[in-house]
Amino acid sequence: MEYILIIISAIFVNNVVLAKFLGVCPFFGVSKQVETAVGMTGAVIFVMTVATIVTFLLQKYVLEVFGIQYMQTITFILVIAALVQLVEIILKKVSPSLYQALGIFLPLITTNCAVLGVAILAATTDGFGLLQSTVFAMATAIGFGLALVIFAGLREHMELQEIPKGMKGVPIAFITAGLLALAFMGFSGIA
């Protein structure tokens, strides 16, 4: 039951983008096409999950043991950067079109505050062991992806609609993101 609450809470109630406002840059940048959003979702799920596992182990068995918790941020950023490089190499060989579509946003996962924020939260939350942290990270990444894909679908649909000239582009995107956040607030009574 504990894991189900972690999953529901991370995906819907405390969505990393819509409730915590982490990862907003790729949320707006990669959400113009659903195909690109799905690719970014896969990359974020992989990086966030693996980064959380590695950073959790580093936090508990290196940083805390040697009393150098102040090195947490730089250590976590280095781990995330290495994982993003791995994802880049794999995508370049497996799916060059997706690699091109993601463009600059793939390397930006390195500095995506959602990935770093989740790694820090998972490593420092009292009562979270490795398994809970991993489930939390994966569910948070799925929540990020869900919001990203829904938002991309809405933006694709808006391209076909007649929108006043002053509202086209970024203004209507912000309004839509706000409405999506309000929709996700409806889940707040669940967990």
C-alpha positions in Angstrom: 0.0 0.0 0.0 2.9 2.4 0.8 4.3 2.0 -2.7 0.9 2.7 -4.3 0.6 5.9 -2.3 4.1 7.0 -3.4 3.2 6.3 -7.0 -0.1 8.1 -7.0 1.3 11.0 -5.0 4.3 11.4 -7.3 2.4 11.2 -10.6 -0.8 13.1 -9.8 -0.9 14.9 -6.5 2.6 16.3 -6.2 3.5 16.4 -9.9 7.0 17.7 -10.2 6.1 20.2 -13.0 2.6 21.2 -12.2 2.8 21.3 -8.4 6.5 21.7 -7.6 7.4 23.8 -10.6 10.6 21.8 -11.3 11.6 21.1 -14.9 9.6 23.9 -16.4 12.2 24.7 -19.0 12.0 21.4 -20.9 8.3 21.3 -20.2 7.8 24.4 -22.3 10.7 23.7 -24.7 9.9 20.1 -25.8 6.2 20.3 -25.7 5.5 21.4 -29.2 5.1 17.9 -30.7 3.8 14.7 -29.0 6.5 12.6 -30.6 9.3 14.7 -29.1 7.6 14.8 -25.7 7.4 11.0 -25.7 11.1 10.7 -26.5 12.0 13.2 -23.8 9.8 11.3 -21.3 11.7 8.1 -22.0 15.0 9.9 -21.5 13.9 11.6 -18.3 12.5 8.3 -16.9 15.8 6.6 -17.5 18.0 9.4 -16.2 15.9 10.3 -13.2 15.5 6.6 -12.0 19.1 5.6 -12.5 20.4 8.9 -11.1 18.3 8.5 -8.0 19.6 5.0 -7.4 23.3 6.1 -7.9 22.9 9.3 -5.9 21.1 7.6 -3.1 23.9 5.1 -2.7 26.5 7.8 -2.9 24.7 9.9 -0.3 24.3 7.0 2.2 27.6 5.2 1.7 30.0 7.9 0.8 28.9 11.4 1.6 27.3 10.6 5.0 30.0 8.1 6.0 32.8 10.6 5.4 30.8 13.6 6.7 31.0 15.5 3.4 27.3 16.0 2.7 28.2 19.6 1.6 29.5 17.9 -1.6 26.0 16.6 -2.4 25.0 19.0 -5.1 28.1 18.9 -7.2 28.3 15.1 -6.8 24.7 14.6 -7.9 25.2 17.0 -10.9 28.3 15.0 -12.0 26.3 11.7 -11.8 23.4 13.2 -13.8 25.8 14.6 -16.4 27.4 11.2 -16.9 24.0 9.5 -17.3 22.8 12.1 -19.8 26.0 11.5 -21.9 25.1 7.8 -21.9 21.6 8.5 -23.0 22.9 10.8 -25.8 25.3 8.1 -27.1 22.5 5.5 -27.1 19.9 7.8 -28.8 22.4 8.8 -31.4 22.9 5.2 -32.4 19.4 3.8 -31.9 17.2 6.7 -33.0 19.0 9.5 -34.8 15.7 11.2 -35.7 14.7 11.4 -32.0 18.2 12.6 -31.2 17.8 15.4 -33.7 14.3 16.2 -32.5 15.3 16.6 -28.9 18.2 18.9 -30.0 19.5 21.1 -27.3 17.0 19.8 -24.7 18.7 16.4 -24.3 21.9 17.9 -22.9 19.7 20.2 -20.8 18.5 17.2 -18.8 21.9 17.6 -17.1 20.8 20.8 -15.6 17.1 19.9 -15.4 16.2 20.9 -11.9 13.5 18.2 -11.7 16.2 15.5 -12.0 18.4 17.1 -9.4 15.5 17.9 -7.2 14.1 14.4 -7.2 17.6 12.9 -6.5 18.1 15.2 -3.5 14.6 14.6 -2.2 14.9 10.8 -2.5 18.3 10.8 -0.9 17.4 13.0 2.1 13.8 12.0 2.8 13.6 10.3 6.2 12.1 6.9 6.0 12.9 6.3 2.4 15.1 3.4 1.6 16.6 2.5 -1.7 13.4 0.8 -3.0 11.1 3.6 -1.9 13.5 6.2 -3.5 13.6 4.3 -6.7 9.8 4.0 -6.9 9.5 7.7 -6.0 11.9 8.7 -8.8 10.3 6.5 -11.4 6.8 7.6 -10.5 7.9 11.3 -10.5 9.5 10.8 -13.9 6.3 9.2 -15.2 4.3 12.2 -13.8 6.7 14.6 -15.5 6.2 12.6 -18.8 2.4 12.5 -18.4 2.2 16.2 -17.9 4.6 16.8 -20.8 2.7 14.5 -23.3 -0.7 15.9 -22.3 0.6 19.5 -22.7 2.2 18.6 -26.1 -1.1 17.2 -27.3 -2.9 20.3 -26.2 -0.3 22.5 -27.9 -0.6 20.5 -31.1 -4.4 20.9 -31.0 -4.1 24.7 -30.3 -2.0 25.0 -33.5 -5.2 24.0 -35.5 -7.4 26.5 -33.6 -8.0 30.2 -34.3 -6.3 32.0 -31.5 -6.2 35.8 -31.2 -2.9 37.2 -32.5 -1.8 38.6 -29.1 -2.4 35.2 -27.4 -0.5 33.0 -29.9 2.6 31.2 -28.8 3.9 31.7 -25.2 0.9 33.5 -23.7 -1.6 30.7 -24.6 1.0 28.1 -23.5 1.2 29.6 -20.1 -2.6 29.8 -19.7 -2.9 26.2 -20.9 -0.2 25.0 -18.4 -2.0 26.8 -15.6 -5.3 25.1 -16.5 -3.5 21.8 -16.7 -2.0 22.4 -13.2 -5.6 23.2 -11.9 -6.8 19.9 -13.4 -4.1 18.0 -11.6 -5.1 19.7 -8.4 -8.3 17.8 -8.6 -6.3 14.7 -7.5 -5.1 16.3 -4.3 -7.7 14.5 -2.2 -6.5 11.1 -3.3 -3.3 10.7 -1.3 
